[in-house]
């Protein structure tokens, strides 16, 4: 007991001394934190240092030989570890499956539950199961080759090692129904690759990762043929070019061009309130840049995609961002200008040019009422060259 009291006193003294020496130069901890925060806020764009991420603990090895699973939870643990490692699970003795009417469906349900709980495991896109003569169940996963590196020897897909390269590849080959792709970064998740592809197609062509991850599929929307969708995207580009010619002069700086185009969009385009009053009568075009640039009528998706189309014409990197505004589904933009990413919400700023914009080139902290996956946006922008 006496020794414990001594060690407790020593520990308390150490903590007290550590507290006394935590600040230097007479600064309080609060002052130090404030200075650190100010320094971090002063860094923008590529100059800002990304916060260091904690090291991911190494995954345990899979057992080599047959294992026994007493119940579904234990079997699920083996399957999860295999999927995390992108390896095949060991053969398993699972007597509880013998009493199931459809053992494979039971295993598939475990698999689907794991995908829901661990979306990073979606590179395991299918499974097969058989029961061998020795009474063991052998479960085999099909993995996307980008995760395992097991591409066929004759596979000729174009390489994409980042979100930016994937987006550029899709944009370049929108005339193809299927674009072979070799994703070279196995750390990219299936969900993130799919979300990156949402930047392409303008609402008229849906770009998705194929089931096995070896291609980008391009599917026309709103009942259009592939060619009709391409024609509509070409019309949007022409409309954007015409507006740039009207609003932008050679003497303008890039920030001045950006504001001129934003002002044109928010001044001229009205909100299509049929979205609320009579959604069945609202044309599909109001959800796209075509409605905004051709008909001067759109909802949030049209505003956001129109700004993206306009800024593309003058070389300003511009992304669409999906989330919620005051609890309602919404879309706005993230723009790279003057060496920093800032948010713009043309829908919120419509008709406000005379009074001052409230959502033009603002930080995330000043985008009031908006909620979105900021971690995803950080991952997306880190994979872009600007």
One Martini backbone bead per residue (centre of mass of N, CA, C, O) as a GRO file, in nm:
protein
  386
    1UNK     BB    1   0.059   0.062  -0.021
    2UNK     BB    2   0.296   0.257   0.008
    3UNK     BB    3   0.397   0.230  -0.287
    4UNK     BB    4   0.142   0.336  -0.424
    5UNK     BB    5   0.156   0.622  -0.300
    6UNK     BB    6   0.425   0.699  -0.420
    7UNK     BB    7   0.350   0.662  -0.724
    8UNK     BB    8   0.117   0.863  -0.719
    9UNK     BB    9   0.288   1.110  -0.645
   10UNK     BB   10   0.478   1.100  -0.887
   11UNK     BB   11   0.261   1.125  -1.106
   12UNK     BB   12   0.145   1.397  -1.014
   13UNK     BB   13   0.410   1.556  -1.048
   14UNK     BB   14   0.447   1.506  -1.351
   15UNK     BB   15   0.183   1.639  -1.441
   16UNK     BB   16   0.244   1.918  -1.325
   17UNK     BB   17   0.504   1.971  -1.486
   18UNK     BB   18   0.378   1.938  -1.766
   19UNK     BB   19   0.180   2.177  -1.734
   20UNK     BB   20   0.399   2.401  -1.687
   21UNK     BB   21   0.554   2.326  -1.981
   22UNK     BB   22   0.345   2.354  -2.217
   23UNK     BB   23   0.413   2.652  -2.206
   24UNK     BB   24   0.563   2.929  -2.379
   25UNK     BB   25   0.624   3.261  -2.318
   26UNK     BB   26   0.342   3.293  -2.144
   27UNK     BB   27   0.140   3.113  -2.286
   28UNK     BB   28  -0.153   2.996  -2.335
   29UNK     BB   29  -0.329   2.738  -2.452
   30UNK     BB   30  -0.540   2.910  -2.601
   31UNK     BB   31  -0.338   3.084  -2.762
   32UNK     BB   32  -0.205   2.853  -2.910
   33UNK     BB   33  -0.459   2.745  -3.050
   34UNK     BB   34  -0.529   3.007  -3.198
   35UNK     BB   35  -0.266   3.024  -3.363
   36UNK     BB   36  -0.296   2.750  -3.502
   37UNK     BB   37  -0.566   2.808  -3.639
   38UNK     BB   38  -0.474   3.056  -3.802
   39UNK     BB   39  -0.253   2.911  -3.960
   40UNK     BB   40  -0.438   2.702  -4.095
   41UNK     BB   41  -0.634   2.911  -4.237
   42UNK     BB   42  -0.398   3.045  -4.416
   43UNK     BB   43  -0.412   2.781  -4.553
   44UNK     BB   44  -0.426   2.687  -4.902
   45UNK     BB   45  -0.473   2.434  -5.077
   46UNK     BB   46  -0.161   2.304  -5.150
   47UNK     BB   47  -0.038   2.438  -4.875
   48UNK     BB   48  -0.197   2.259  -4.709
   49UNK     BB   49  -0.178   2.047  -4.445
   50UNK     BB   50  -0.238   1.736  -4.395
   51UNK     BB   51  -0.360   1.546  -4.174
   52UNK     BB   52  -0.257   1.307  -3.982
   53UNK     BB   53  -0.296   0.968  -3.995
   54UNK     BB   54  -0.367   0.702  -3.847
   55UNK     BB   55  -0.254   0.404  -3.812
   56UNK     BB   56  -0.323   0.106  -3.952
   57UNK     BB   57  -0.382  -0.181  -3.843
   58UNK     BB   58  -0.292  -0.485  -3.885
   59UNK     BB   59  -0.400  -0.758  -4.022
   60UNK     BB   60  -0.481  -1.055  -3.969
   61UNK     BB   61  -0.435  -1.367  -4.033
   62UNK     BB   62  -0.532  -1.631  -4.201
   63UNK     BB   63  -0.620  -1.930  -4.181
   64UNK     BB   64  -0.510  -2.216  -4.346
   65UNK     BB   65  -0.701  -2.409  -4.245
   66UNK     BB   66  -0.951  -2.548  -4.131
   67UNK     BB   67  -1.255  -2.433  -3.983
   68UNK     BB   68  -1.470  -2.340  -3.710
   69UNK     BB   69  -1.829  -2.263  -3.709
   70UNK     BB   70  -2.082  -2.231  -3.475
   71UNK     BB   71  -2.183  -1.962  -3.621
   72UNK     BB   72  -2.264  -1.682  -3.794
   73UNK     BB   73  -2.067  -1.491  -3.649
   74UNK     BB   74  -1.809  -1.656  -3.698
   75UNK     BB   75  -1.828  -1.667  -4.004
   76UNK     BB   76  -1.833  -1.360  -4.051
   77UNK     BB   77  -1.544  -1.313  -3.948
   78UNK     BB   78  -1.399  -1.466  -4.176
   79UNK     BB   79  -1.519  -1.305  -4.412
   80UNK     BB   80  -1.423  -1.026  -4.333
   81UNK     BB   81  -1.119  -1.079  -4.335
   82UNK     BB   82  -1.102  -1.167  -4.628
   83UNK     BB   83  -1.212  -0.899  -4.751
   84UNK     BB   84  -1.001  -0.709  -4.628
   85UNK     BB   85  -0.760  -0.886  -4.776
   86UNK     BB   86  -0.839  -1.011  -5.051
   87UNK     BB   87  -0.922  -1.315  -4.980
   88UNK     BB   88  -0.955  -1.648  -4.914
   89UNK     BB   89  -1.129  -1.842  -4.732
   90UNK     BB   90  -1.145  -2.091  -4.540
   91UNK     BB   91  -1.234  -2.378  -4.478
   92UNK     BB   92  -1.558  -2.487  -4.335
   93UNK     BB   93  -1.705  -2.587  -4.034
   94UNK     BB   94  -2.083  -2.576  -4.044
   95UNK     BB   95  -2.338  -2.716  -3.886
   96UNK     BB   96  -2.560  -2.490  -3.893
   97UNK     BB   97  -2.605  -2.512  -4.210
   98UNK     BB   98  -2.743  -2.795  -4.231
   99UNK     BB   99  -3.036  -2.671  -4.124
  100UNK     BB  100  -3.060  -2.516  -4.374
  101UNK     BB  101  -3.244  -2.473  -4.656
  102UNK     BB  102  -3.022  -2.234  -4.761
  103UNK     BB  103  -2.698  -2.197  -4.721
  104UNK     BB  104  -2.616  -1.990  -4.938
  105UNK     BB  105  -2.817  -1.769  -4.853
  106UNK     BB  106  -2.704  -1.733  -4.573
  107UNK     BB  107  -2.424  -1.639  -4.670
  108UNK     BB  108  -2.521  -1.403  -4.842
  109UNK     BB  109  -2.645  -1.243  -4.610
  110UNK     BB  110  -2.378  -1.200  -4.468
  111UNK     BB  111  -2.243  -1.052  -4.702
  112UNK     BB  112  -2.444  -0.815  -4.727
  113UNK     BB  113  -2.404  -0.715  -4.437
  114UNK     BB  114  -2.102  -0.650  -4.469
  115UNK     BB  115  -2.130  -0.441  -4.698
  116UNK     BB  116  -2.302  -0.245  -4.531
  117UNK     BB  117  -2.086  -0.214  -4.292
  118UNK     BB  118  -1.835  -0.257  -4.526
  119UNK     BB  119  -1.783  -0.082  -4.810
  120UNK     BB  120  -1.471  -0.147  -4.853
  121UNK     BB  121  -1.563  -0.460  -4.953
  122UNK     BB  122  -1.683  -0.426  -5.260
  123UNK     BB  123  -1.458  -0.583  -5.419
  124UNK     BB  124  -1.651  -0.809  -5.332
  125UNK     BB  125  -1.891  -0.895  -5.586
  126UNK     BB  126  -1.880  -1.213  -5.518
  127UNK     BB  127  -2.008  -1.558  -5.469
  128UNK     BB  128  -1.918  -1.899  -5.387
  129UNK     BB  129  -2.059  -2.235  -5.303
  130UNK     BB  130  -1.937  -2.544  -5.150
  131UNK     BB  131  -1.969  -2.895  -5.082
  132UNK     BB  132  -1.766  -3.128  -4.983
  133UNK     BB  133  -1.683  -3.458  -4.913
  134UNK     BB  134  -1.569  -3.357  -4.615
  135UNK     BB  135  -1.800  -3.131  -4.518
  136UNK     BB  136  -1.701  -2.870  -4.637
  137UNK     BB  137  -1.699  -2.523  -4.676
  138UNK     BB  138  -1.656  -2.337  -4.986
  139UNK     BB  139  -1.559  -1.999  -5.018
  140UNK     BB  140  -1.578  -1.773  -5.304
  141UNK     BB  141  -1.436  -1.483  -5.414
  142UNK     BB  142  -1.495  -1.197  -5.616
  143UNK     BB  143  -1.251  -0.977  -5.738
  144UNK     BB  144  -1.134  -0.688  -5.807
  145UNK     BB  145  -0.845  -0.635  -5.979
  146UNK     BB  146  -0.754  -0.361  -5.846
  147UNK     BB  147  -0.715  -0.500  -5.560
  148UNK     BB  148  -0.518  -0.759  -5.661
  149UNK     BB  149  -0.389  -0.745  -5.974
  150UNK     BB  150  -0.577  -0.965  -6.150
  151UNK     BB  151  -0.526  -0.925  -6.453
  152UNK     BB  152  -0.545  -0.994  -6.753
  153UNK     BB  153  -0.297  -1.019  -6.983
  154UNK     BB  154  -0.500  -0.878  -7.222
  155UNK     BB  155  -0.556  -0.623  -7.079
  156UNK     BB  156  -0.659  -0.273  -7.216
  157UNK     BB  157  -0.686  -0.069  -7.006
  158UNK     BB  158  -0.693   0.236  -6.883
  159UNK     BB  159  -0.530   0.431  -6.667
  160UNK     BB  160  -0.624   0.497  -6.307
  161UNK     BB  161  -0.485   0.669  -6.007
  162UNK     BB  162  -0.737   0.870  -5.986
  163UNK     BB  163  -1.005   1.068  -5.986
  164UNK     BB  164  -0.913   1.254  -6.214
  165UNK     BB  165  -0.846   1.027  -6.421
  166UNK     BB  166  -1.128   0.902  -6.425
  167UNK     BB  167  -1.285   1.150  -6.520
  168UNK     BB  168  -1.124   1.202  -6.781
  169UNK     BB  169  -1.181   0.929  -6.912
  170UNK     BB  170  -1.488   0.958  -6.928
  171UNK     BB  171  -1.500   1.226  -7.090
  172UNK     BB  172  -1.338   1.118  -7.343
  173UNK     BB  173  -1.554   0.840  -7.364
  174UNK     BB  174  -1.878   0.898  -7.395
  175UNK     BB  175  -1.926   0.734  -7.675
  176UNK     BB  176  -1.908   0.492  -7.489
  177UNK     BB  177  -2.055   0.221  -7.323
  178UNK     BB  178  -1.751   0.110  -7.269
  179UNK     BB  179  -1.466   0.162  -7.041
  180UNK     BB  180  -1.171   0.054  -7.008
  181UNK     BB  181  -1.018  -0.006  -6.676
  182UNK     BB  182  -0.714   0.063  -6.473
  183UNK     BB  183  -0.691   0.061  -6.151
  184UNK     BB  184  -0.390   0.160  -5.953
  185UNK     BB  185  -0.551   0.213  -5.672
  186UNK     BB  186  -0.639   0.001  -5.408
  187UNK     BB  187  -0.749   0.226  -5.193
  188UNK     BB  188  -0.986   0.267  -5.356
  189UNK     BB  189  -1.318   0.284  -5.344
  190UNK     BB  190  -1.608   0.200  -5.485
  191UNK     BB  191  -1.780   0.440  -5.390
  192UNK     BB  192  -1.579   0.666  -5.474
  193UNK     BB  193  -1.568   0.601  -5.773
  194UNK     BB  194  -1.870   0.649  -5.820
  195UNK     BB  195  -1.878   0.945  -5.719
  196UNK     BB  196  -1.678   1.062  -5.923
  197UNK     BB  197  -1.860   0.990  -6.181
  198UNK     BB  198  -2.084   1.215  -6.116
  199UNK     BB  199  -1.916   1.448  -6.276
  200UNK     BB  200  -2.037   1.295  -6.522
  201UNK     BB  201  -2.292   1.370  -6.794
  202UNK     BB  202  -2.512   1.596  -6.704
  203UNK     BB  203  -2.773   1.385  -6.671
  204UNK     BB  204  -2.748   1.209  -6.961
  205UNK     BB  205  -2.498   1.042  -6.844
  206UNK     BB  206  -2.429   0.739  -6.683
  207UNK     BB  207  -2.158   0.680  -6.464
  208UNK     BB  208  -2.006   0.356  -6.400
  209UNK     BB  209  -1.902   0.089  -6.235
  210UNK     BB  210  -1.847  -0.208  -6.288
  211UNK     BB  211  -1.889  -0.500  -6.128
  212UNK     BB  212  -1.557  -0.566  -6.168
  213UNK     BB  213  -1.394  -0.283  -6.232
  214UNK     BB  214  -1.307  -0.279  -6.569
  215UNK     BB  215  -1.535  -0.049  -6.612
  216UNK     BB  216  -1.711   0.211  -6.775
  217UNK     BB  217  -2.037   0.290  -6.773
  218UNK     BB  218  -2.269   0.421  -7.034
  219UNK     BB  219  -2.592   0.575  -6.966
  220UNK     BB  220  -2.871   0.680  -7.081
  221UNK     BB  221  -3.117   0.928  -7.014
  222UNK     BB  222  -3.454   0.993  -7.038
  223UNK     BB  223  -3.489   0.800  -7.307
  224UNK     BB  224  -3.231   0.823  -7.452
  225UNK     BB  225  -3.000   0.808  -7.665
  226UNK     BB  226  -2.674   0.824  -7.690
  227UNK     BB  227  -2.666   1.043  -7.912
  228UNK     BB  228  -2.872   1.238  -7.785
  229UNK     BB  229  -2.705   1.291  -7.533
  230UNK     BB  230  -2.457   1.406  -7.677
  231UNK     BB  231  -2.608   1.639  -7.814
  232UNK     BB  232  -2.694   1.780  -7.553
  233UNK     BB  233  -2.407   1.833  -7.446
  234UNK     BB  234  -2.326   2.006  -7.690
  235UNK     BB  235  -2.534   2.226  -7.641
  236UNK     BB  236  -2.430   2.313  -7.366
  237UNK     BB  237  -2.153   2.402  -7.465
  238UNK     BB  238  -2.256   2.620  -7.661
  239UNK     BB  239  -2.409   2.791  -7.455
  240UNK     BB  240  -2.163   2.851  -7.279
  241UNK     BB  241  -1.996   2.995  -7.493
  242UNK     BB  242  -2.197   3.228  -7.546
  243UNK     BB  243  -2.194   3.345  -7.257
  244UNK     BB  244  -1.894   3.404  -7.243
  245UNK     BB  245  -1.893   3.606  -7.483
  246UNK     BB  246  -2.090   3.808  -7.333
  247UNK     BB  247  -1.928   3.836  -7.032
  248UNK     BB  248  -1.632   3.812  -7.146
  249UNK     BB  249  -1.313   3.960  -7.128
  250UNK     BB  250  -0.976   4.000  -7.186
  251UNK     BB  251  -0.933   4.198  -6.925
  252UNK     BB  252  -1.008   3.979  -6.742
  253UNK     BB  253  -0.988   3.815  -6.476
  254UNK     BB  254  -1.062   3.523  -6.340
  255UNK     BB  255  -1.236   3.629  -6.104
  256UNK     BB  256  -1.408   3.813  -6.290
  257UNK     BB  257  -1.523   3.589  -6.462
  258UNK     BB  258  -1.658   3.429  -6.238
  259UNK     BB  259  -1.853   3.659  -6.145
  260UNK     BB  260  -1.993   3.713  -6.414
  261UNK     BB  261  -2.115   3.425  -6.447
  262UNK     BB  262  -2.264   3.415  -6.177
  263UNK     BB  263  -2.441   3.660  -6.228
  264UNK     BB  264  -2.580   3.559  -6.481
  265UNK     BB  265  -2.710   3.308  -6.352
  266UNK     BB  266  -2.861   3.451  -6.104
  267UNK     BB  267  -3.024   3.661  -6.282
  268UNK     BB  268  -3.164   3.469  -6.517
  269UNK     BB  269  -3.233   3.227  -6.336
  270UNK     BB  270  -3.507   3.046  -6.254
  271UNK     BB  271  -3.710   2.884  -6.044
  272UNK     BB  272  -3.867   2.564  -6.052
  273UNK     BB  273  -4.168   2.534  -5.873
  274UNK     BB  274  -4.277   2.258  -5.978
  275UNK     BB  275  -4.125   2.081  -5.778
  276UNK     BB  276  -4.363   2.149  -5.565
  277UNK     BB  277  -4.651   2.188  -5.721
  278UNK     BB  278  -4.573   2.007  -6.017
  279UNK     BB  279  -4.362   1.762  -6.083
  280UNK     BB  280  -4.488   1.621  -6.340
  281UNK     BB  281  -4.447   1.899  -6.522
  282UNK     BB  282  -4.150   1.889  -6.494
  283UNK     BB  283  -3.880   1.906  -6.667
  284UNK     BB  284  -3.580   1.751  -6.693
  285UNK     BB  285  -3.409   2.005  -6.773
  286UNK     BB  286  -3.427   2.145  -6.482
  287UNK     BB  287  -3.187   1.938  -6.376
  288UNK     BB  288  -3.008   2.091  -6.587
  289UNK     BB  289  -2.812   2.296  -6.779
  290UNK     BB  290  -3.015   2.336  -7.005
  291UNK     BB  291  -3.237   2.484  -6.850
  292UNK     BB  292  -3.055   2.724  -6.763
  293UNK     BB  293  -2.926   2.806  -7.058
  294UNK     BB  294  -3.196   2.793  -7.238
  295UNK     BB  295  -3.461   2.858  -7.025
  296UNK     BB  296  -3.407   2.995  -6.747
  297UNK     BB  297  -3.464   2.703  -6.591
  298UNK     BB  298  -3.432   2.570  -6.250
  299UNK     BB  299  -3.275   2.371  -6.033
  300UNK     BB  300  -3.009   2.295  -5.852
  301UNK     BB  301  -2.880   2.104  -6.065
  302UNK     BB  302  -2.882   2.316  -6.293
  303UNK     BB  303  -2.709   2.530  -6.162
  304UNK     BB  304  -2.455   2.357  -6.101
  305UNK     BB  305  -2.404   2.252  -6.397
  306UNK     BB  306  -2.384   2.531  -6.525
  307UNK     BB  307  -2.139   2.635  -6.372
  308UNK     BB  308  -1.954   2.411  -6.466
  309UNK     BB  309  -1.977   2.477  -6.772
  310UNK     BB  310  -1.876   2.770  -6.759
  311UNK     BB  311  -1.600   2.722  -6.613
  312UNK     BB  312  -1.481   2.531  -6.823
  313UNK     BB  313  -1.445   2.753  -7.050
  314UNK     BB  314  -1.221   2.917  -6.843
  315UNK     BB  315  -1.056   2.707  -6.651
  316UNK     BB  316  -1.239   2.631  -6.394
  317UNK     BB  317  -1.248   2.439  -6.139
  318UNK     BB  318  -1.555   2.231  -6.107
  319UNK     BB  319  -1.783   2.108  -5.870
  320UNK     BB  320  -2.016   1.891  -5.751
  321UNK     BB  321  -2.247   1.903  -5.465
  322UNK     BB  322  -2.398   1.677  -5.239
  323UNK     BB  323  -2.691   1.731  -5.019
  324UNK     BB  324  -2.809   1.963  -4.774
  325UNK     BB  325  -3.080   2.211  -4.729
  326UNK     BB  326  -3.260   2.235  -4.471
  327UNK     BB  327  -3.323   1.907  -4.520
  328UNK     BB  328  -3.275   1.924  -4.835
  329UNK     BB  329  -3.208   1.832  -5.126
  330UNK     BB  330  -2.883   1.923  -5.277
  331UNK     BB  331  -2.694   2.150  -5.504
  332UNK     BB  332  -2.351   2.245  -5.564
  333UNK     BB  333  -2.026   2.409  -5.537
  334UNK     BB  334  -1.670   2.362  -5.619
  335UNK     BB  335  -1.398   2.604  -5.630
  336UNK     BB  336  -1.101   2.689  -5.813
  337UNK     BB  337  -0.946   2.989  -5.675
  338UNK     BB  338  -0.668   3.139  -5.589
  339UNK     BB  339  -0.561   2.862  -5.445
  340UNK     BB  340  -0.871   2.769  -5.372
  341UNK     BB  341  -1.135   2.618  -5.208
  342UNK     BB  342  -1.479   2.702  -5.289
  343UNK     BB  343  -1.809   2.786  -5.233
  344UNK     BB  344  -2.117   2.754  -5.439
  345UNK     BB  345  -2.470   2.890  -5.446
  346UNK     BB  346  -2.683   2.975  -5.692
  347UNK     BB  347  -2.960   2.920  -5.580
  348UNK     BB  348  -2.931   3.103  -5.322
  349UNK     BB  349  -2.826   3.364  -5.517
  350UNK     BB  350  -3.070   3.432  -5.656
  351UNK     BB  351  -3.120   3.774  -5.709
  352UNK     BB  352  -2.841   3.902  -5.534
  353UNK     BB  353  -2.638   4.100  -5.677
  354UNK     BB  354  -2.736   4.381  -5.552
  355UNK     BB  355  -2.690   4.273  -5.231
  356UNK     BB  356  -2.521   4.027  -5.219
  357UNK     BB  357  -2.358   3.750  -5.172
  358UNK     BB  358  -2.377   3.445  -4.959
  359UNK     BB  359  -2.256   3.188  -5.172
  360UNK     BB  360  -1.962   3.313  -5.264
  361UNK     BB  361  -1.678   3.191  -5.196
  362UNK     BB  362  -1.698   2.990  -4.946
  363UNK     BB  363  -1.672   2.838  -4.669
  364UNK     BB  364  -1.786   2.582  -4.490
  365UNK     BB  365  -1.857   2.757  -4.234
  366UNK     BB  366  -2.032   2.971  -4.438
  367UNK     BB  367  -2.243   2.736  -4.520
  368UNK     BB  368  -2.544   2.776  -4.447
  369UNK     BB  369  -2.750   2.484  -4.397
  370UNK     BB  370  -2.528   2.283  -4.483
  371UNK     BB  371  -2.497   1.931  -4.572
  372UNK     BB  372  -2.205   1.706  -4.590
  373UNK     BB  373  -1.937   1.512  -4.718
  374UNK     BB  374  -1.630   1.628  -4.636
  375UNK     BB  375  -1.447   1.383  -4.661
  376UNK     BB  376  -1.504   1.329  -4.956
  377UNK     BB  377  -1.414   1.600  -5.070
  378UNK     BB  378  -1.121   1.567  -4.976
  379UNK     BB  379  -1.062   1.315  -5.146
  380UNK     BB  380  -1.129   1.430  -5.421
  381UNK     BB  381  -0.933   1.682  -5.426
  382UNK     BB  382  -0.669   1.510  -5.375
  383UNK     BB  383  -0.725   1.371  -5.683
  384UNK     BB  384  -0.651   1.656  -5.806
  385UNK     BB  385  -0.540   1.865  -6.069
  386UNK     BB  386  -0.465   2.240  -6.023
   0.00000   0.00000   0.00000
